[in-house]
Amino acid sequence: MALEKLRDKWEIFFEPVFNWLGDTSPSVLTWVALPIGLLGGLAIAVAPMDEFGATLLLAGALLMGISTILDGLDGPLARRNGMVTRWGDYLDHTFDRLLDGTWIVCIAVSPFVGDISFGLVVAWFTLLGSYMGTQAQAVAGTRNYRGFGRADRTIMSIVALILSAIFIFLEVGSFGNFPWIFDHIEISPMSIVLIISGIGGIYTFLVRFIQASQGIKEIDRNDPLPQPNQEKSE
């Protein structure tokens, strides 16, 4: 969504980093980003609701940020050095989905939310939205970035973690619980970002599905696929 439009400025800002990396393989950044991101998720999942837990939340936010930056550098580095490959693109998308699901579930299982079922549902909706983008690329050849993007979700999650840590240090009291079937979940920055991510995932799925369907149908009209029965008759 909004942050996806800043890709060009992002690449210009990190130009000195690209110069420093030189001919480094983009896949190195992709592989390094994965364990850093997983460690960030682990720090969040085990963080207790005290000052030590607040420190772990800040550490988790930092690791998520580092992982996201590395993930954002591998593509531009590949294009810059002429190292764009199908395997690199496949690996990047695969690790993105792994980390997306991991971060959501880790936030959900932490004591600040405490509901793994809720986290799994949100992760499911999130992955559905991401799936529509990659599937559109596989079928139509163009990536669909519309909707609630990964960058938006990740930045919101990092902000939520930092706010949760600040609230602990400032001894901010409870804001109560959500209504209805979510009455067992406390209102907090971390639970709010999960709800936004779930709604954003549904919205992204619908928007990308509608747009992709229009684009793919247009391709079918202009360049229809060969039909098996027609080939046999010829």
N, C-alpha and C positions, 0 to 999 in steps of 0.2 A: 504494500500500500504506500503510505507516505515515504517511509525510509528507503523503499526500493528505488525511488526516483533519485536518490542521492548517490547512486553507484558511481557516476562519472566523477563527482567531487571527491568521493572516497578514494578512488584510484589516484587522482592528482595529489591528494594529501599524503598518500603513502608512497609517492614516487621515490623518495630517498631510500625507503626500505627495499623497494624493488631493485634499486641500483646496488644496495648492499648484498642482497641475496644472489645477484648475478645469475649464473646458469643453474641454480639449485632446482631440482625437480619439484614441480608443484605437488606431486603426490607425497613428498616429505611433509609438507605443511598439513596436508589432509590427514595423514597418519598421526602426526603429533597432536593435532586438534582433538582427536577422539579420546585418548586417555585423559587429557587435561579436562575435557568436558565431563567425562565420567567421574573423575575425582570431585569436580564441582558439585555434581548431583549427589554423590555420596556424602559430602560435607553438609549439604542441605538436609538430606534424609535423616541423619543421626543427630542433628542439632537440637539440644534440649532447650527448654524455655527459660533460659537464664543468660547471664552475661557471657558465659563461655559459648552458649548456643548462638548468641548474637555475633560473636567473633567468627563462628563457623559459617553463619549466613553471609557475612561479609567476604569470607574466604571463598565460599561457593559462588558468590556474585562475581568476584574477581576472576576465578577460574572460568566461569561461563563467558565472561567478557573476553578473556585471552583466547579461548577456543573459538569464539565467534569471529574475532579479528583474523585469526589464522585461516579460518574457513573462508573469510571474505577476500583473502589475499591469493589463494591458490589459483582461482580462475583468471584474474588479471595477470598473474605471473606467467601462467601457461600461454595466454594470448601474446604477452610481451615477448616471450622467448621462443615462440613458435613451437610450443610443446602441447598444443591442444590435442587430446586423444579421447576416444570413446570410453576407454577404461577409466581415465581420470574423471570424466563427467559422471560415469556410473558410480564410481567410488565416492565421489563428493556427495551425490544425492543419497546414497545408501547411508553414509555416516550422518548426514543431516537428519534423516528420519530416525536413526538410532538415538541421537542426542535429543531430538525433539521429544520423543516419547519418554526417554529417561528423565529429563528435567521435569516434565509435567508430573510423572509418577512420584518422583522424589519429593517434590513440593507437596504432593497430596498425602504421602505417608508420613511426612514430618509431623511432630506434635502440634504445629501451628495450624494444621488442617485435619489430619488424622482420619482420612477416609480413602483407602486405596481404590475402592470401587468407583468413587467419584473421579479419581485421577485416571483410571483406565477408560472411563467413558469420555472424558475430555481428550485424552490421548487419541482415542479412536476418531473423534470428530476432527481433531487437528490433522491426523494422518490422512483422513479422507480429503481434506482441502489440499494438502500437499500432493496427494496422488493425482488429483485432477490436473495440476500443473505439469507434472512429469509425464503423465499419460498423453496430454495434449502435445507435448514435445515429441514423444515417441511416434504418434500417429501423424500429426500435421507438420512436425519439424520446427515448430516455434514454441518457445517457452511462454506460459501464461503466468504473469505475476500479479494479476488482479486479486482484490480481496484483502484479507488480513494476513499479511506476509510474515515470513519467518523472522525477519529483522525486527518488525514491529513487536511481535510476541516476545522475542528474546530481550529486547530493551525494556519492555514493560515488566518482565519477570525479574530482571536485574534491579530495576527501580523498586519493585515490591520487596525484594530481599533486603535492600539497603534500608528502606523505610521500616521494615519489621525489626531490623537490628537497632535502629535509632529509637524506636518505641520502647524496646527493652531497656536500653541504657537510660532513657528518660523516665522509665517506669510509668508509661502511659497505660491506663486501665483498659478493660475490655470494652468493645463496642457492641457487645451483645451477639446474638446468633441470628442466622438467616431464618426466614419463615418456612413453613410447609415441610416438605420432605428433607430439607436441608437444615432443620432446626438443631441438628447435632453438630453443625459446623459453625465455628466462631467467625464473625466478620473481621477480616484482617486484610492487609495488602496482598498476602499470598493467596488467600482464598478468593479474593476478588479477581486477581489476575487469572485464576483457573476458570472462573465463570466467563470472563471476557474471552479467554482462549477457546472455550467450548463453543460459545456463540459465534465467535469469529471463524471457527472451523466450519460450522454449518453454513455460514454466510459465504465463505470462500468456496466451499464445494458447489453451492448453487450458482454463484456468479461465474465460476470457471467452467462449470458444466454447460451453462447456457451459451457462453461465448465460444467455447470449444465446439459445441454442436453446430453453431452457425458457420464457423470457419471450416470445419471438416466437411460439412454438406456442400459448401462452396467448392472445395477441392474435388469432391466426388463428381460434381456437375462438370467441372472444367477438365478433369483428368480422371475419368472413371477407371476402376481396377479391371484387369482382364477377367472375364468370366469363364470358369472351367467348361461349361457346356458349349460356349462359342468356340473355344480352342479345339474341342473334339470335332465339332462340325466342320471346321476348316481343314 
